[in-house]
Amino acid sequence: MKKGIKISMVAAVMVALMGISGCKKDSTVGTGSSKLSPPSWIHGSWGEGSIEIYKFTSNDVFFGGVSLKTIWGIGVGGTGTTLKETKNTGSLYEITVTAKVMGKEMASACYSFRKGDGTYIEAAADESGATIRDSDYSIVHKMN
């Protein structure tokens, strides 16, 4: 399994704490909000063997069983955390999460998913501030 899909609660919390910046700078479609709405093609659980890495519902995304909303404190009043979802032609789903404290950006991370053939998706995460490249994606298999 490639590094790009090894996201667990610990890794996601580290992203939030390390002040990492960025998703692709050319992402132009999306909304800044605190709501998630993953596209239907990605709903369900995805992982390797019996280990769930990602789970997508109609209004949340889970990494290693932990809600993205919970990890980033979305829904807790005054946190300043926003989401930008990018959905492109039904084959790309990206989430950029930005946390602000007292108006200053403290952390940002990008999670990118590309539609596969229904039995897999391709996943990558930006944990270094660099743009996600094609070589960063790894295959994750459908579990249900």
C-alpha positions in Angstrom: 0.0 0.0 0.0 1.4 3.4 -0.9 2.0 6.3 1.5 -0.8 8.4 0.0 -3.6 6.2 1.4 -2.2 5.5 4.9 -4.4 8.1 6.6 -5.6 7.3 10.1 -7.0 9.4 12.9 -3.5 10.1 14.1 -2.2 11.2 10.7 -5.2 13.4 10.2 -4.8 15.1 13.6 -1.1 15.6 12.8 -2.1 17.3 9.6 -4.3 19.6 11.6 -1.6 20.4 14.1 1.3 20.9 11.7 0.0 23.9 9.8 0.3 22.2 6.4 -0.9 24.0 3.4 -2.6 23.0 0.5 -4.6 21.5 -2.3 -4.1 22.0 -5.9 -4.0 25.6 -6.7 -6.1 25.1 -9.8 -9.2 23.8 -8.1 -11.9 26.2 -8.9 -15.2 24.5 -8.3 -16.5 24.1 -4.8 -18.0 25.7 -1.8 -16.5 27.1 1.4 -18.8 25.7 4.1 -18.9 23.3 7.0 -21.0 20.7 5.2 -19.9 17.7 3.3 -21.8 16.1 0.4 -19.7 13.4 -1.2 -20.9 12.3 -4.7 -22.9 9.0 -4.8 -20.3 7.2 -6.8 -18.0 7.2 -3.8 -20.4 6.3 -1.0 -19.5 3.2 1.0 -16.4 1.8 2.6 -13.0 1.5 0.9 -9.8 -0.2 2.1 -7.3 -3.0 1.8 -8.3 -6.5 2.9 -10.5 -6.2 5.9 -9.1 -2.8 6.9 -11.3 0.2 6.2 -9.3 3.2 5.2 -12.1 5.5 4.0 -15.9 5.6 4.4 -18.1 8.0 2.6 -21.7 8.8 3.5 -24.1 11.4 2.1 -22.8 14.0 4.6 -19.5 12.9 6.0 -16.1 11.3 5.3 -14.4 8.9 7.7 -10.6 8.2 7.9 -9.8 5.0 9.8 -13.3 5.1 11.3 -13.1 8.7 12.5 -15.3 11.4 11.1 -13.7 14.2 9.1 -16.1 16.6 10.8 -15.0 15.4 14.2 -11.2 15.5 13.4 -11.4 19.1 12.2 -14.0 20.3 14.8 -16.5 21.2 12.1 -19.8 22.2 13.7 -18.2 23.4 16.9 -19.1 27.1 17.1 -16.4 29.6 16.4 -13.6 27.2 15.2 -13.3 28.9 11.8 -12.9 25.5 10.0 -14.2 25.5 6.5 -14.4 22.9 3.7 -14.1 23.3 0.0 -15.4 20.4 -2.0 -14.3 20.0 -5.7 -16.5 17.8 -7.8 -15.4 17.5 -11.4 -17.4 15.7 -14.2 -18.4 12.9 -11.8 -14.9 11.4 -11.6 -13.0 13.6 -9.1 -13.8 14.4 -5.5 -11.5 16.7 -3.5 -11.9 18.1 0.0 -9.8 21.0 1.2 -10.1 21.6 4.9 -8.8 24.9 6.4 -8.7 25.6 10.1 -8.4 29.2 11.3 -7.7 30.5 14.7 -8.4 34.2 15.4 -8.7 34.8 11.6 -5.3 33.2 10.8 -4.9 30.0 8.8 -3.4 27.4 11.1 -3.8 24.2 9.1 -5.0 23.1 5.7 -5.1 19.7 4.0 -6.3 18.3 0.8 -7.8 14.8 0.2 -8.3 13.8 -3.4 -10.2 10.8 -4.8 -10.7 9.7 -8.4 -13.5 7.4 -9.6 -12.4 3.9 -10.6 -14.5 1.1 -12.1 -16.8 0.7 -9.1 -14.6 -1.9 -7.4 -11.9 0.6 -6.6 -11.1 4.4 -6.3 -7.8 6.2 -6.4 -6.8 8.2 -3.3 -4.1 10.8 -2.5 -3.5 13.3 0.3 -1.5 16.4 0.3 0.4 16.4 3.6 3.5 18.4 2.5 2.1 21.5 1.0 2.9 20.3 -2.6 0.4 19.8 -5.4 -1.0 16.3 -5.7 0.5 14.6 -8.8 -0.8 11.6 -10.7 2.0 9.5 -9.2 0.6 10.3 -5.7 -2.6 8.3 -6.2 -3.0 4.7 -4.8 -5.8 2.2 -5.5 -8.2 1.5 -2.6 -10.8 -1.3 -3.0 -14.5 -1.3 -2.4 -15.5 -3.1 0.8 -19.3 -3.1 0.6 
